[in-house]
């Protein structure tokens, strides 16, 4: 930084995450419009040279980006993504020894709010789906799955999210979506380590056995026939 008495020139190069390239950002003390003001309750950025809160507008502008807080996944406790949808096919039932297809869906979400005294936008993106099939089996995959029709597959064929039940019964199925998070304080997206989870249950699969028999007429033709 040089000061000729009539002009202040500041130059810098692109730095590590959490800093900004301020080359030619200021001319004669003008503020870079890309940088935001601190939150009202924030005492303001600190001048590294003195360790004290900046006293001048120029100092506050220069070091505001440097003082953006580091965010942990625990800091996002008040920001919650919506629960995923959950369904399956055949709807509500399955057949012993044959794949029952389970399908979930989560979406990217942008949630504005206040975090650590700063205005922020939090972004959630589905990173993984953990299916619990109700019989003690779980599976973690990166997709929520798709219907047989969407996949161009026949019914009761395996999919990335299907499950084979070995015994008759009714099984409570649930899915937990693990969302990857990022925050934007007005200076670009900053990823946050870890996941925020949202769970949906309430989908029961009734599993039955299917037996076949040779008959001379259909159940429509002979409603009292075997298996009708």
N, C-alpha and C positions, 0 to 999 in steps of 0.2 A: 504494500500500500504506500502511495506517495501523496504528498500534500504540497501543492505549489502555492497555497494561500487563496487561490481562486477556484481550484478544482481538486476533487478527490478521485483518484483512479484506483480501482481494486481489480485484481486479476486472480483467477484460481483455475485449477484443472479439475476434471471429473474425478471424484473420490469414491470411497467405498459406500455401500448402502447406508442411508441415514444422513448423507451429505448431498449437496447439490452443486452443480457447476454454476458458479456465479461470474464467469468471464463476461465482462461488459454489461453486467446486470445493473450497475449503478453508474450514473453519470451526473456529476454535480449533486450528489446526495439524493438522487431520485430512487424511489423504492421499486423493487422488482414486483410487478403485479401478480406474478405466479405464486408468491409466498403469502400465506395467510397470517392474520393477527392471532396472537395467543388468546385462549379462552379468557372470559372476563375475570374468573377467579384465579387465573394463573399469574404468579408474580412476574413472569416474563423470562426470557432467555438470560443465560449467564455469560458474561464476558470471560473467556478462558484466561485472558491475560491478568485479570484482577481477582477472579473468583467471585465477583459481586454481580448482582442483577444489573443488566444493562440500563444505563441512565439516559442514553440518547436514542432517538428513533433509528439512526443509522446502525448502531450496535444491535438494537433489537431485531432489525431486519436481517442483518448478516447472520446472526446466530440462532434465529428462530428455528430453522430446519435442524440444526445440530441438536437442539434440545427436545425434539420430538421423543416421547417416551418409548421405551421398549415394551412390547406387549406380550404377555404369556397367555396360554389357553385358558388359565383360571380367570384372567381379567375379563374374559368374554362371557362370564356367567349370566349376565343380564341380557345377552343377545342370544335368542334361541331360534334355530331354523324350524320350520313347520314339519310335522310328522309326514313320513312318506305314505303313499297309497299302497294297499296290499290286496291282492286277489289271487285267484287260481282257476285251473280248469282240469277236469270237469268241475264246474262251480260247486264247491262245498263237499265234494266226495272224491274218493279214489278207489282203486282196485288193488287188492293184495297182490304183490309181486309185479306190479306195473307202475311206470312212472306217473306221478301226479305233478302237474306243472304249476309252479308258484311264481307269481309275477309281482314285482314291486317297482315303484317309481319315485324318485326324488328329483328336485330341480335346483338350479342355481338361484340363490337369493341374495338380494342386496338390502341391508337393514341400516338405516341412518340412526344416529343417536349420539350420546355423549360418553366419552371414555377417558378416565383419568384427567378430567377437566378440559378435554379437547372435543370439539365436534369431529365426528368420524363417520365413515361408512364401512360396515363390516360385510364382507362377501363370504358366502358359504357355497361350496361346490361338492357334490357327492363324490367321495373317493372310493368307498367300498360299501358293500351290502353284506350284512351278517344275518343269514336265515337260521331260525330255530324251528325245526319241523315238528316239535311236540313229542317226539319219541326218544329224546336224548341226543339226536343228531343235529349238528350245526354245520354250516358251510359259509365261508367268507369268499365273496367274488367281487369283481369290479363292475359288474353289470346287474341291473335289477331284473333282467330277463325279458322275455317276449312271449307272445302267444304262439301256439302251434301254427295258426294261420299266418301270422306275421313272419314266421320262420320258414314257411312253406313246407312244414312237416306234418305227417299224419298224427292223429291223436294217439296218446299213450306211447309216444317215442321220447327218448331222453332229451333234455335241454340243459343249458348251463345252470339252471336253478331248479330243476325238477328233483323229486325224491321218491324212492321206492319204499313203501311200507310193507313190513313182513307179517303183520298180524292185523286182524280186524280191530276196530275201535274208533273212537273219536279223538282227534289230535289237535291241540291248540297251536296254530302256527303264528309266528311273529317275525318281524324283520327290524333290524337296527341299521340305520344308515350312518356311516361315519363321514362327517363333512370336514373337508379341508378349509381352513379359514385364512383370510387375508384382511388387512385393514388399510384404509386410505385416509390420511389426515389432510388431504389436499395436495400432497406431494408425490402421489403415485402409490401403487399397491405394495404392501409389505407383508410377506407371508408370516403366519404364526405357526410355530411348531406344535404338533399334536392334532387331535381331532375333537370336534364337538358332535355328540351323538343324538339322534332322535329315533324313537322306537314306535312301531305300530303293531298292535296285536288284534285279537278279536276275530281272526279268521280260523274257523274250525273245519277240519277235513274229516269226514266220516268215511272210513275205509271198510269196504265190504269184500266178500269173496264172490267170485262169479263162476258158476258151473254151467256147462253146456250139456245138452241132451238132444238126441235125434228124435224128431217128432214128424208125424205125417201131415200135420196141419199147423198153421201159425196160431198164436194166441188170439188174434183177431177172429180167425175162423173157428177156433175151439178154445174159448176163454177158460174152460176147466181142465185144459191139458196140462201135462207136466211142466212145472216152472212158470205157469201163468198165474 
